[in-house]
Amino acid sequence: MKRLILAACLGIGLVNTSSAQSQDSLMFRRISDEIMLHGTCYDNLRVLCKSVGHRLSGTKAAEKAVKWGEKAMREAGADRVYLQACDVPYWYRGKESLELNVNGQYKKVDALSLGNSDGTNGRTLEAPVVMVHNYEEFKALPEYAVRGKIVFFNYRFRQDYIFTFRGYGDAVKYRVNSPNVAAEKGVAAVLIRSMSTGEDDFPHTGSMHYKDSTRHIPEMAIGNKTADMLEEACKKGTVTAKMNSECKMMQKMVRSYNVIGEIKGTYSPERIITVGGHLDSWDVGEGAHDDGAGCVQSIEVIRAYKALGIRPKCTIRAVLFMNEENGLKGGQAYADSAIANKEKHVIAIETDAGGFSPRGIELEMSPQQKENVLKYKHLFLPYGVYDFSHGGGGADISPLHEKAKVPMAGLLPDSQRYFDVHHTNNDVFETVNHRELKLGAAVLSQFIWLVSQYELN
Protein backbone atom coordinates (compact mmCIF):
# COMPACT_ATOMS: atom_id res chain seq x y z
CA MET A 1 0.00 0.00 0.00
CA LYS A 2 1.18 3.51 -0.66
CA ARG A 3 2.31 5.62 2.25
CA LEU A 4 1.61 9.22 3.18
CA ILE A 5 3.52 12.28 2.18
CA LEU A 6 3.36 14.44 5.25
CA ALA A 7 3.49 14.64 9.03
CA ALA A 8 1.08 12.56 11.15
CA CYS A 9 -0.15 10.63 8.10
CA LEU A 10 3.50 10.35 7.03
CA GLY A 11 6.99 10.12 8.17
CA ILE A 12 7.83 6.90 6.40
CA GLY A 13 9.09 6.32 2.90
CA LEU A 14 7.00 6.40 -0.23
CA VAL A 15 6.43 3.68 -2.79
CA ASN A 16 7.35 5.26 -6.10
CA THR A 17 6.48 2.93 -8.96
CA SER A 18 5.99 4.07 -12.53
CA SER A 19 2.45 2.62 -12.52
CA ALA A 20 1.49 4.60 -9.42
CA GLN A 21 3.03 7.75 -10.86
CA SER A 22 1.01 7.33 -14.05
CA GLN A 23 -2.20 7.03 -12.04
CA ASP A 24 -1.25 10.11 -10.03
CA SER A 25 -0.69 12.07 -13.24
CA LEU A 26 -4.09 11.04 -14.54
CA MET A 27 -5.76 12.16 -11.31
CA PHE A 28 -3.99 15.50 -11.54
CA ARG A 29 -5.40 15.91 -15.05
CA ARG A 30 -8.92 14.98 -13.93
CA ILE A 31 -8.80 17.57 -11.16
CA SER A 32 -7.41 20.25 -13.46
CA ASP A 33 -9.96 19.60 -16.19
CA GLU A 34 -12.87 19.71 -13.74
CA ILE A 35 -11.84 23.05 -12.28
CA MET A 36 -10.66 24.73 -15.48
CA LEU A 37 -13.80 23.67 -17.38
CA HIS A 38 -16.48 23.70 -14.68
CA GLY A 39 -15.02 25.57 -11.70
CA THR A 40 -17.25 28.00 -9.82
CA CYS A 41 -14.57 29.83 -7.82
CA TYR A 42 -14.51 32.84 -10.14
CA ASP A 43 -18.29 33.21 -9.99
CA ASN A 44 -18.16 32.84 -6.20
CA LEU A 45 -15.56 35.59 -6.03
CA ARG A 46 -17.74 37.88 -8.11
CA VAL A 47 -20.63 37.41 -5.68
CA LEU A 48 -18.43 37.96 -2.63
CA CYS A 49 -16.84 41.11 -4.05
CA LYS A 50 -19.94 42.68 -5.55
CA SER A 51 -22.63 41.69 -3.04
CA VAL A 52 -20.53 41.98 0.13
CA GLY A 53 -17.48 44.04 -0.84
CA HIS A 54 -14.78 44.84 1.69
CA ARG A 55 -15.41 43.20 5.04
CA LEU A 56 -13.30 44.34 7.96
CA SER A 57 -13.79 42.13 11.00
CA GLY A 58 -16.34 43.42 13.46
CA THR A 59 -18.44 45.14 10.80
CA LYS A 60 -21.88 44.35 9.38
CA ALA A 61 -20.16 43.49 6.08
CA ALA A 62 -18.14 40.80 7.87
CA GLU A 63 -21.39 39.36 9.25
CA LYS A 64 -22.78 39.27 5.72
CA ALA A 65 -19.60 37.56 4.48
CA VAL A 66 -20.01 34.80 7.07
CA LYS A 67 -23.53 34.10 5.75
CA TRP A 68 -22.18 34.12 2.18
CA GLY A 69 -19.43 31.64 3.13
CA GLU A 70 -21.82 29.27 4.87
CA LYS A 71 -24.11 29.25 1.83
CA ALA A 72 -21.22 28.76 -0.61
CA MET A 73 -19.89 25.79 1.40
CA ARG A 74 -23.30 24.11 1.32
CA GLU A 75 -23.67 24.71 -2.41
CA ALA A 76 -20.21 23.18 -2.96
CA GLY A 77 -21.55 19.96 -1.42
CA ALA A 78 -19.65 19.80 1.86
CA ASP A 79 -20.71 16.88 4.07
CA ARG A 80 -20.78 19.19 7.06
CA VAL A 81 -20.86 22.99 7.34
CA TYR A 82 -20.60 24.85 10.63
CA LEU A 83 -19.48 28.09 12.24
CA GLN A 84 -16.71 28.42 14.82
CA ALA A 85 -17.04 31.39 17.14
CA CYS A 86 -14.28 33.91 17.75
CA ASP A 87 -14.35 37.37 19.32
CA VAL A 88 -12.69 39.96 17.10
CA PRO A 89 -11.59 43.60 17.43
CA TYR A 90 -13.42 46.35 15.58
CA TRP A 91 -11.32 49.19 14.19
CA TYR A 92 -13.29 52.17 12.89
CA ARG A 93 -11.82 54.30 10.07
CA GLY A 94 -14.30 57.15 9.78
CA LYS A 95 -13.47 60.28 7.80
CA GLU A 96 -9.86 61.12 7.00
CA SER A 97 -7.91 63.63 4.92
CA LEU A 98 -4.37 64.74 4.24
CA GLU A 99 -3.33 68.05 2.70
CA LEU A 100 0.22 69.01 1.73
CA ASN A 101 1.53 72.55 1.28
CA VAL A 102 4.33 72.29 -1.27
CA ASN A 103 3.95 75.47 -3.34
CA GLY A 104 2.50 77.99 -0.95
CA GLN A 105 -0.97 76.46 -0.90
CA TYR A 106 -2.54 73.32 0.44
CA LYS A 107 -3.55 70.50 -1.86
CA LYS A 108 -5.51 67.43 -0.80
CA VAL A 109 -3.79 64.12 -1.59
CA ASP A 110 -4.91 60.51 -1.36
CA ALA A 111 -3.96 58.88 1.93
CA LEU A 112 -5.13 56.02 4.14
CA SER A 113 -4.84 55.68 7.90
CA LEU A 114 -3.06 52.53 8.98
CA GLY A 115 -5.22 49.84 10.52
CA ASN A 116 -5.48 49.76 14.33
CA SER A 117 -4.12 53.30 14.57
CA ASP A 118 -5.70 56.16 16.48
CA GLY A 119 -6.28 59.32 14.47
CA THR A 120 -6.51 63.00 15.35
CA ASN A 121 -9.92 62.57 17.01
CA GLY A 122 -11.47 64.49 14.13
CA ARG A 123 -9.34 67.59 14.75
CA THR A 124 -6.94 69.01 12.17
CA LEU A 125 -3.29 68.54 13.01
CA GLU A 126 -1.07 71.04 11.16
CA ALA A 127 2.70 70.71 11.40
CA PRO A 128 5.93 70.83 9.38
CA VAL A 129 7.05 67.64 7.66
CA VAL A 130 10.48 66.15 8.33
CA MET A 131 11.64 63.50 5.85
CA VAL A 132 13.91 60.59 6.73
CA HIS A 133 14.69 57.55 4.61
CA ASN A 134 15.10 54.97 7.36
CA TYR A 135 15.24 54.47 11.11
CA GLU A 136 18.97 55.14 11.22
CA GLU A 137 18.46 58.64 9.82
CA PHE A 138 15.64 59.29 12.26
CA LYS A 139 17.60 58.13 15.28
CA ALA A 140 20.51 60.41 14.30
CA LEU A 141 18.28 63.51 14.48
CA PRO A 142 18.14 65.47 17.74
CA GLU A 143 14.81 65.48 19.53
CA TYR A 144 14.26 69.22 18.98
CA ALA A 145 14.38 68.67 15.19
CA VAL A 146 11.31 66.41 15.17
CA ARG A 147 9.31 67.21 18.31
CA GLY A 148 5.77 68.30 17.44
CA LYS A 149 6.32 67.63 13.72
CA ILE A 150 5.09 65.06 11.21
CA VAL A 151 7.84 62.63 10.25
CA PHE A 152 7.74 61.13 6.75
CA PHE A 153 9.44 57.74 6.66
CA ASN A 154 10.35 57.59 2.99
CA TYR A 155 11.47 53.98 2.76
CA ARG A 156 11.06 52.48 -0.69
CA PHE A 157 9.86 48.96 -1.36
CA ARG A 158 12.95 47.34 -2.86
CA GLN A 159 12.40 46.58 -6.54
CA ASP A 160 15.57 44.48 -6.79
CA TYR A 161 13.99 41.61 -4.89
CA ILE A 162 12.44 39.43 -7.58
CA PHE A 163 10.41 37.52 -4.99
CA THR A 164 8.32 40.47 -3.87
CA PHE A 165 7.32 38.96 -0.51
CA ARG A 166 10.96 39.39 0.44
CA GLY A 167 10.66 43.09 -0.37
CA TYR A 168 7.48 43.30 1.67
CA GLY A 169 9.19 41.65 4.63
CA ASP A 170 12.01 44.16 4.34
CA ALA A 171 9.76 47.25 4.24
CA VAL A 172 6.79 46.37 6.41
CA LYS A 173 8.41 47.37 9.70
CA TYR A 174 7.97 51.01 8.64
CA ARG A 175 4.22 50.46 8.63
CA VAL A 176 3.97 48.35 11.76
CA ASN A 177 6.40 50.08 14.07
CA SER A 178 7.06 53.68 12.97
CA PRO A 179 4.68 55.35 15.48
CA ASN A 180 6.50 53.54 18.30
CA VAL A 181 9.89 54.71 17.05
CA ALA A 182 8.71 58.27 16.38
CA ALA A 183 6.76 58.80 19.62
CA GLU A 184 9.95 58.39 21.64
CA LYS A 185 11.10 61.80 20.37
CA GLY A 186 7.79 63.61 20.70
CA VAL A 187 6.74 63.38 17.04
CA ALA A 188 3.14 64.50 16.44
CA ALA A 189 2.26 62.08 13.61
CA VAL A 190 3.77 59.76 11.01
CA LEU A 191 3.52 59.50 7.23
CA ILE A 192 4.91 56.50 5.38
CA ARG A 193 5.52 55.59 1.78
CA SER A 194 3.16 52.68 1.08
CA MET A 195 4.36 49.08 0.95
CA SER A 196 3.92 49.07 -2.83
CA THR A 197 5.67 47.83 -5.95
CA GLY A 198 3.31 49.83 -8.15
CA GLU A 199 4.07 52.78 -10.40
CA ASP A 200 0.82 54.44 -9.34
CA ASP A 201 -0.62 56.54 -6.54
CA PHE A 202 -2.77 54.06 -4.63
CA PRO A 203 -2.09 54.36 -0.89
CA HIS A 204 -1.90 51.03 0.95
CA THR A 205 -3.39 50.45 4.38
CA GLY A 206 -2.52 47.50 6.63
CA SER A 207 -2.03 46.84 10.31
CA MET A 208 0.22 48.67 12.73
CA HIS A 209 0.74 48.06 16.44
CA TYR A 210 1.26 50.37 19.39
CA LYS A 211 3.49 49.14 22.18
CA ASP A 212 1.86 49.30 25.60
CA SER A 213 4.15 52.14 26.66
CA THR A 214 3.79 54.15 23.43
CA ARG A 215 1.86 57.40 23.12
CA HIS A 216 -0.69 56.80 20.38
CA ILE A 217 0.12 59.09 17.44
CA PRO A 218 -1.62 59.02 14.03
CA GLU A 219 -0.10 57.20 11.05
CA MET A 220 -1.09 57.54 7.39
CA ALA A 221 0.23 56.02 4.17
CA ILE A 222 0.57 57.77 0.83
CA GLY A 223 1.01 56.26 -2.64
CA ASN A 224 4.25 56.18 -4.57
CA LYS A 225 3.52 59.16 -6.82
CA THR A 226 2.56 61.39 -3.89
CA ALA A 227 5.58 60.13 -1.96
CA ASP A 228 7.84 61.06 -4.89
CA MET A 229 6.32 64.54 -4.99
CA LEU A 230 6.69 64.98 -1.24
CA GLU A 231 10.29 63.77 -1.36
CA GLU A 232 11.22 66.39 -3.97
CA ALA A 233 9.40 69.13 -2.05
CA CYS A 234 11.18 68.25 1.20
CA LYS A 235 14.54 68.45 -0.56
CA LYS A 236 13.74 71.98 -1.78
CA GLY A 237 12.43 73.50 1.42
CA THR A 238 9.83 73.49 4.17
CA VAL A 239 6.67 71.46 3.69
CA THR A 240 3.72 71.53 6.04
CA ALA A 241 0.81 69.13 6.25
CA LYS A 242 -2.73 69.10 7.57
CA MET A 243 -3.90 65.73 8.84
CA ASN A 244 -7.40 64.92 10.02
CA SER A 245 -8.70 61.45 10.90
CA GLU A 246 -11.43 59.91 13.01
CA CYS A 247 -10.02 56.38 13.17
CA LYS A 248 -9.88 54.52 16.45
CA MET A 249 -10.01 51.06 17.94
CA MET A 250 -13.39 50.41 19.51
CA GLN A 251 -13.16 49.05 23.03
CA LYS A 252 -15.72 46.25 22.76
CA MET A 253 -14.90 42.99 21.00
CA VAL A 254 -17.44 41.66 18.49
CA ARG A 255 -18.60 38.06 18.14
CA SER A 256 -17.77 36.63 14.72
CA TYR A 257 -17.06 33.25 13.15
CA ASN A 258 -14.79 31.07 11.09
CA VAL A 259 -16.78 29.25 8.39
CA ILE A 260 -15.89 25.56 8.06
CA GLY A 261 -16.87 22.94 5.50
CA GLU A 262 -15.75 19.30 5.52
CA ILE A 263 -15.60 16.18 3.40
CA LYS A 264 -15.33 13.20 5.72
CA GLY A 265 -12.39 10.90 5.06
CA THR A 266 -13.05 7.28 4.12
CA TYR A 267 -9.99 5.45 5.50
CA SER A 268 -8.63 7.81 8.19
CA PRO A 269 -11.48 10.26 8.93
CA GLU A 270 -9.90 11.24 12.24
CA ARG A 271 -6.94 12.69 10.33
CA ILE A 272 -7.58 16.21 9.06
CA ILE A 273 -6.12 18.18 6.17
CA THR A 274 -7.01 21.85 6.58
CA VAL A 275 -7.03 24.29 3.67
CA GLY A 276 -8.14 27.88 3.99
CA GLY A 277 -7.98 31.60 3.39
CA HIS A 278 -9.21 34.57 5.39
CA LEU A 279 -12.71 35.92 4.96
CA ASP A 280 -12.09 39.38 6.40
CA SER A 281 -10.39 42.12 4.41
CA TRP A 282 -9.37 45.72 4.91
CA ASP A 283 -12.09 48.32 4.55
CA VAL A 284 -10.93 49.48 1.11
CA GLY A 285 -11.42 47.91 -2.31
CA GLU A 286 -13.23 44.58 -2.36
CA GLY A 287 -10.68 42.23 -0.82
CA ALA A 288 -10.53 40.28 -4.09
CA HIS A 289 -6.93 39.09 -4.02
CA ASP A 290 -6.59 39.53 -0.24
CA ASP A 291 -8.16 37.17 0.45
CA GLY A 292 -11.38 36.52 -1.40
CA ALA A 293 -9.30 34.50 -3.85
CA GLY A 294 -8.06 32.17 -1.14
CA CYS A 295 -11.57 31.67 0.25
CA VAL A 296 -13.13 30.70 -3.08
CA GLN A 297 -10.18 28.46 -3.95
CA SER A 298 -10.61 26.60 -0.66
CA ILE A 299 -14.34 26.15 -1.32
CA GLU A 300 -13.49 24.95 -4.84
CA VAL A 301 -11.50 22.06 -3.38
CA ILE A 302 -14.70 20.78 -1.77
CA ARG A 303 -16.78 21.32 -4.92
CA ALA A 304 -14.29 19.66 -7.26
CA TYR A 305 -13.90 16.56 -5.09
CA LYS A 306 -17.66 16.17 -4.88
CA ALA A 307 -18.10 16.69 -8.62
CA LEU A 308 -15.44 14.07 -9.41
CA GLY A 309 -16.62 11.60 -6.80
CA ILE A 310 -13.23 11.72 -5.08
CA ARG A 311 -13.46 10.14 -1.65
CA PRO A 312 -10.34 11.30 0.18
CA LYS A 313 -8.80 9.00 2.76
CA CYS A 314 -8.33 11.85 5.26
CA THR A 315 -11.00 14.39 6.18
CA ILE A 316 -10.67 17.56 4.10
CA ARG A 317 -11.60 20.70 5.99
CA ALA A 318 -11.94 24.06 4.22
CA VAL A 319 -11.79 27.02 6.60
CA LEU A 320 -12.65 30.66 5.94
CA PHE A 321 -10.79 32.37 8.77
CA MET A 322 -11.99 35.61 10.35
CA ASN A 323 -9.76 38.51 11.48
CA GLU A 324 -6.45 37.72 9.81
CA GLU A 325 -5.84 41.35 8.91
CA ASN A 326 -5.82 42.99 12.32
CA GLY A 327 -5.93 40.42 15.09
CA LEU A 328 -5.62 36.77 13.97
CA LYS A 329 -8.44 35.81 16.32
CA GLY A 330 -9.90 33.28 13.89
CA GLY A 331 -6.62 31.44 13.49
CA GLN A 332 -6.09 31.38 17.24
CA ALA A 333 -9.60 30.08 17.88
CA TYR A 334 -9.11 27.33 15.30
CA ALA A 335 -5.82 26.20 16.86
CA ASP A 336 -7.24 26.29 20.40
CA SER A 337 -10.24 24.21 19.33
CA ALA A 338 -8.05 21.67 17.55
CA ILE A 339 -5.88 21.23 20.63
CA ALA A 340 -8.82 21.09 23.04
CA ASN A 341 -10.52 18.42 20.90
CA LYS A 342 -7.25 16.51 20.41
CA GLU A 343 -7.63 16.63 16.65
CA LYS A 344 -5.03 14.96 14.47
CA HIS A 345 -3.98 17.37 11.74
CA VAL A 346 -1.92 15.97 8.90
CA ILE A 347 -1.12 19.39 7.50
CA ALA A 348 -2.55 22.91 7.33
CA ILE A 349 -2.47 24.73 3.98
CA GLU A 350 -3.22 28.39 3.36
CA THR A 351 -3.83 30.37 0.19
CA ASP A 352 -3.36 34.07 0.97
CA ALA A 353 -1.00 35.47 -1.63
CA GLY A 354 -3.39 36.55 -4.38
CA GLY A 355 -5.30 34.94 -7.21
CA PHE A 356 -2.42 34.99 -9.68
CA SER A 357 -0.91 32.00 -11.54
CA PRO A 358 0.49 29.40 -9.13
CA ARG A 359 4.26 29.07 -9.20
CA GLY A 360 5.09 27.03 -6.12
CA ILE A 361 4.15 25.62 -2.76
CA GLU A 362 5.70 26.84 0.48
CA LEU A 363 6.70 24.07 2.88
CA GLU A 364 7.22 24.53 6.62
CA MET A 365 7.94 21.03 7.89
CA SER A 366 10.76 18.63 8.70
CA PRO A 367 13.54 17.98 6.16
CA GLN A 368 12.29 14.43 5.69
CA GLN A 369 8.75 15.59 5.01
CA LYS A 370 10.03 18.12 2.47
CA GLU A 371 12.04 15.38 0.79
CA ASN A 372 8.92 13.23 0.55
CA VAL A 373 6.99 16.05 -1.09
CA LEU A 374 9.75 16.80 -3.56
CA LYS A 375 9.56 13.24 -4.90
CA TYR A 376 6.29 14.35 -6.52
CA LYS A 377 7.49 17.74 -7.74
CA HIS A 378 7.46 16.64 -11.38
CA LEU A 379 3.69 16.06 -11.28
CA PHE A 380 3.14 19.80 -10.81
CA LEU A 381 5.41 20.96 -13.64
CA PRO A 382 2.72 20.75 -16.39
CA TYR A 383 0.69 23.23 -14.32
CA GLY A 384 3.47 25.80 -14.07
CA VAL A 385 4.39 24.94 -10.49
CA TYR A 386 8.11 24.46 -9.89
CA ASP A 387 9.17 26.41 -6.77
CA PHE A 388 9.22 24.46 -3.50
CA SER A 389 12.17 26.38 -2.03
CA HIS A 390 10.35 28.74 0.35
CA GLY A 391 9.37 28.10 3.92
CA GLY A 392 6.14 29.40 5.41
CA GLY A 393 2.45 28.74 5.11
CA GLY A 394 0.22 31.59 6.23
CA ALA A 395 -0.75 33.73 9.20
CA ASP A 396 -4.06 31.97 9.96
CA ILE A 397 -2.49 28.54 10.26
CA SER A 398 0.60 29.72 12.14
CA PRO A 399 -1.03 29.29 15.60
CA LEU A 400 -1.78 25.64 14.75
CA HIS A 401 1.81 25.20 13.60
CA GLU A 402 3.27 26.88 16.67
CA LYS A 403 1.01 25.34 19.31
CA ALA A 404 0.48 21.86 17.90
CA LYS A 405 3.56 21.48 15.64
CA VAL A 406 1.37 20.80 12.61
CA PRO A 407 3.29 21.00 9.29
CA MET A 408 2.33 23.95 7.10
CA ALA A 409 2.17 24.66 3.40
CA GLY A 410 1.06 27.62 1.33
CA LEU A 411 0.04 28.15 -2.26
CA LEU A 412 2.60 30.46 -3.84
CA PRO A 413 1.26 32.43 -6.84
CA ASP A 414 3.37 34.63 -9.07
CA SER A 415 4.22 37.56 -6.81
CA GLN A 416 5.06 40.34 -9.29
CA ARG A 417 1.71 42.18 -9.21
CA TYR A 418 0.43 41.34 -5.75
CA PHE A 419 1.89 44.37 -3.98
CA ASP A 420 0.47 46.67 -6.63
CA VAL A 421 -3.04 45.95 -5.29
CA HIS A 422 -2.46 44.65 -1.75
CA HIS A 423 -4.49 46.59 0.87
CA THR A 424 -5.68 49.20 -1.63
CA ASN A 425 -8.85 50.51 -3.25
CA ASN A 426 -7.64 48.71 -6.38
CA ASP A 427 -8.01 45.23 -4.88
CA VAL A 428 -11.21 44.56 -6.77
CA PHE A 429 -12.75 41.65 -8.64
CA GLU A 430 -11.77 43.06 -12.05
CA THR A 431 -8.06 42.60 -11.23
CA VAL A 432 -8.46 38.81 -10.92
CA ASN A 433 -8.10 36.59 -14.00
CA HIS A 434 -10.44 33.59 -14.09
CA ARG A 435 -7.86 31.18 -15.51
CA GLU A 436 -5.20 32.10 -12.98
CA LEU A 437 -7.66 31.81 -10.09
CA LYS A 438 -8.93 28.42 -11.24
CA LEU A 439 -5.43 27.09 -11.85
CA GLY A 440 -4.51 27.98 -8.27
CA ALA A 441 -7.56 26.07 -7.05
CA ALA A 442 -6.57 23.09 -9.20
CA VAL A 443 -3.03 23.00 -7.77
CA LEU A 444 -4.40 23.20 -4.23
CA SER A 445 -6.77 20.32 -4.95
CA GLN A 446 -3.99 18.26 -6.53
CA PHE A 447 -1.65 18.79 -3.59
CA ILE A 448 -4.36 17.92 -1.05
CA TRP A 449 -5.31 14.78 -2.97
CA LEU A 450 -1.67 13.70 -2.98
CA VAL A 451 -1.35 14.19 0.78
CA SER A 452 -4.58 12.32 1.52
CA GLN A 453 -3.94 9.50 -0.92
CA TYR A 454 -0.71 8.14 0.50
CA GLU A 455 -2.01 6.46 3.64
CA LEU A 456 -0.17 4.52 6.35
CA ASN A 457 -0.44 0.73 6.45
N, C-alpha and C positions, 0 to 999 in steps of 0.2 A: 504494500500500500504506500502511496505517496506520503511524504511528511511535510509538515508546515514550514512556512517561510519565517515567521516572526515570533518573537517573545512568547510566552505562555502557551500558545499553540505550537511553538517551535523549539528551537534550540538544538535540534539534531539535524543530521545531514539530509540532503534532498536526493531523491532518486531522479536521475536526469537522463532518461532514455529518449532516443529520437522519436519514438512513437508517441510518448507523452508530450514531448515538445510540439509535435505536429497537432495534437488535439488541443493543446493550449493556444496555439496560433489560430486555429479555427474558432475557438471560443472568443478570442480577442476580436476577430473579424465579425462574428455574430453580434457582439455587444456594440461595436462601432457602427455597424450597419443600422441596427435598431435605433440608436440615438441620432445618428446623422440624418436618417430618413424619416423617423417618426418622433423624434424627441420633442418634448413640450417645455423644456427649460427656458427657451427664449420667450415663448408666450407667457409663461409664468412670471418671468422677469418684467415683461411689459405691464402685466396687471399690478404687480407689486409697486413698480415705479410710478405708474400713472394713476392708480386708484388709492394708493397709500402715500407715496412720495417719501421724503426724508422722514426719519422715525427715531429721533433721539430718545433714549431710554427715559422713562418717567412721564412721557407725553401721551396725549390721546392718540397720536399717530402710531406710537409703539403698541398701544393696546389694539389698534386696528390691525397692525401687522401680525400680532399673535393670532388673531382670528383668521387672517389670510393664510398663515402658515399651517394652522390646524386643518383648514379646509383643503389646502393643496396636498398635504400628507395623505388625507383620506382619499382624495381623487387619484393619487398615485398608486393606491392599492395597498398601503401599509397594513400589516396584520393587526397592529396595535398603534394607536395614536393617543398621546397624553401630554399634559402640561406639567412642568416642574417649576414650582414656585421659587422666586428669588426676589429679595428686596433691593431696589436699585436707587441710586442717587438721581436727582432731577436738577440739572443745570439750566437756568433760564437765560436766554440771550437778550431779549428785548431790543430796543432801538440802540443804534450805534452809529457813530460818524467820526471821520478823521479829515481834518483840513490841514494843508501845508501851505505856508507862506514862503515862496521861493523867489518871487519877483516883485515884492512889495505889496502883494495882495493874496488873500487866502483863496485856495482852490480845493474843493472837495475831491478826495481820492477814494478808490475802493479799498476797504480794509475789513478784516474780520477779527473779532475778539477771539482769544484762544480759549478752548473749552476748559471749564472748571475755574476760570479766572473770575475775579471780582472787578467790576468796572469802576466808573467814576461816580456811581450812585446817581446818574442822570444829570450831573453837573458838568459844565465845560471846564476841562483842565487845559490851560494855555501855558506853554513853557518852551524855552529854546531846545533845539535838538542837538545832541552830541553824538557823532558817529564813531563807532569802533568796529573793527573787523573781526575781532575774536576776544575771548576772555582775557588773554594775556595783555592785550592793549588796554582793556578796561581796568584791569587790576593795577596797571602802571600809572593810571591817572590819579592825581590827588583827589581827596574827597570833595574839596571846594569846587572842583571843575565840573562835577556832575550832580551835586546836591540840588534837589528841587527841579532838575531838568528831565527831559525825556531822552533816554539813551536808545540809539538805533544800532542794534547788533546786525551788522551787514555781512553776515557769513554766507557765502555762496555754496549751494549744493554742488559738489564736485562732479563735473561732467566727464572727468577722466576715468571714473569708475564705470566700467562697462556693465557690471552687475549693479543696477541702480539701488538695490536694497542696501548695498554696502555704502553708497553715498548717503542714503537716508539715515543709516545708523551713525554715520560720521556727523551729520548736521543736526540731528533731532534734539540734541542736548540744548541747543539755543532756543528751542521752543519750550521744552519741558522745564528748564532750570533757570532761565535768564532772570525772571523776577526775584528769585532767591539770591542770585549773585548781585544784582543791581541794588536791591533793598539795603544791603549791608552798608552802602555808601550814601544812603538818603536819596536815591533816585526817585522821581515822582511817578514815572511810568516807563514802559518798555515798548519799542517797536522792533520787529524782526523781519528780515527777508524770509519769505515763505520757503518751506521745504519743497522746492519745485525744480524739476528739470525743464519746464516749459519755457518757450520763447513767447510768453504772453503776459497778461496782467491779472490773472486770476489769483486772488489771495487764498491761502490755504489755512483752514483752521486745524484743530487737533488738540489733544489734551496737554495741559501743563499741570504742575503740582507745586503747591506751596509747602515748604517745610513748616513744622509746627511753630518754630520760633520766628518765622518770617513775617514782616509787615506785608499785608496784601496790597500789592500795587497792580494797576491795570497792565495788560499785555495785548497788543494787536499785531497782526501780520499783514504785510502788504505784498502785492505781486511783484514779479521780477521787473517789469517795465517801470512801475512806480519806484521801486527800490533803486533802479539805475538812475532815474531822475533825481531822487533824493540824494544819492551818493554824489552826483556831480554838483548839486546845489551846496552840499555841505563842504565840499572842497573849495568852493568859491567864496563862501562867507557864511553869515549867520542865517539859520533857518529856524523858524518857530512853527509850532504845531498846536492845533486845537483838537482835543480828544474828548469825546462824550460817549458814554456807554452805560447801559442799565444792567448789564449781565451780573449774575450772582448765583451762587449755589444755594438752592433752597434747603432748609434745615431738615425737613421731613422726608424720609425714605418712602418710596412708592412700591407697592407690590406689583411684580411683573412675572414673566414666565419664560423658561426655555420651552420650545416646541419639539417634541420627540416622536419619531415614527420608526417602527421596527418591522423587520421580516425575521420571523423565528427560525433559528438554525435547525437543520434536520439531524445532524450527527452529534454536534456539540453545542446545543442551544444555550448552555450556561456560559459559553465563551462569547465575548462581545467584541465586535469590530465597530468602532464609532467613527463616523464621518460627519463633518459639519462645517458651518460658516456662521457668521453672526448676523442676527436679524436687525439689530439696531444700527443706526448710522448717525453721522453728524447732521445737524439741522440746516444743511445747505445742500443744493442739488437734489438728487433722488436716491443717493446711495446705491447706484447701479453696479459699479465695479466693487465698491467697498460698503457692504459685502452682499448685496443682493445676488450677485453672480454666484458666490459660494453657496448661498442658501438654495437657489434653484438647482445648482449642480448636485447638491446633496440629495434633494428630493428626487432628482432624475435617476439616481442610483436605484432607489426603491422602485420607481416606475418601470425602468428598463428590465430589472430582474423579474418583475411580475409579468411584463409583456412577453419575455422570452421563456417564462416558466423555469427560470433558474432557481433552484432550491439550495441556497448556500448551506454549508456545513455548520458554520458559526452564525450566531445571530447578528444581523446587520442593523445598526442603529443610526439613523440620521438625526442630527441635532441642530436646531436653529437656536444658537446661543443669544441671550440678551445681555446688553451692557458691556460689550467688549471695548467700546470706544473710550468710556470714561469711568471705568470702575471694575470691570471683569467679574461682576457679581454672578453672572450666569455660569461662567466657567468654574468659579469656586463652588457654587451650589452643586454643579454636576459632579465634581470630584468628591465633595463631601458625601453626597448621596451614594456614589459608587463604593466608597470606603465603608460607610455605615452598613450598606447592604452586602458587603463582602463580594462584590461583583468581580468576575474574572475578565479583565480586558486584554484582548490579544494585542491590540494596537489602537491608537487614536490618530485620526487623519483630519487635517483641516485644509480648507480651500479659502484663503483670504488674501489673495494677491492679485485680484483682478480677473476679468473674463477674457483675457487674451489667450493666444495659442499656447498650449502647454509645451514646455521645453524640458522639464525635469521633475523629479520628486525629491524633496528634502527628506533626510533620514536622520533621526536622533535616537540611536539605539546602540547596542553593543557591536563591536567589530565583527563578531561572528554572525550576528543577525544581518548586518550590512552585506557581508560576503554572500550570505544566502540569497538576499534580494538581487544582488548584482549578477547571479547566475542566470537570471531571467531578463536582464537588461535588453538583450537583443529583440525580445518580443515587442518592446515598445518603440523600437527604431522606425518601423513603418508609419508610426503616428507622430513622428517629429520629436519624440521624447528621448533624450540622450544624456541629460545632466543629472547625475546622482551624487554629486560631489559636495553638496551643501548640507550642513546640519540644520536642525530646527524643525518646526512643525506648525506652530501657531499659538497666539496668545490664549485663546479659549481653552485649549487642551493642555496648556502648560501646568495648571494646577494638578491635573491628573498625573502628568509626568513626574512632577516634583514630589507629590505626596504619596503616590502609589507606584512609582517607578515604571509606569506603563510606557512602552516605546512609542515614539511619535513619528509622524510623516506629514508632509505638506505638499500639495500640488504647487508646482513652480511654473507659472506662465512666463512668457516673454516679458521682461521687465522694462523695456525701453520707454513705453508710453504711460506706465502706471502713475508715476509721480508728476505727470502733466495734469491729471484729473483728480488725484487723491485729495479728499477732504475739501473739495471746491464745489462751487455752483455748477461746474461743468461735468460733474459726475452724474450723468443722466443716461437714460436708456439708449438714446441715439448714438452714444459713443461705444456701444457694445456690438460686436459682430456676431451674427447667429452661428456661423460655422465655427468660429473660435470658441465660443461659449460651449457649444455642443461637443466639440472635440475634447475640451477639458473634462466635461462630464463623462465622456467615454473612457478617457484614461483613468479617471478615478474609479469607475466601475470595473475596469480591467484589473487594476491593482488590487482592489478589494476582493474580487473573485479569486485572484491568485493566492492571496493570503488565506482566504477561507477554504480553498480547495485542498491545500496540502495538509491534511489532518495527521495527527499522531496515531500510531497503532493502538 
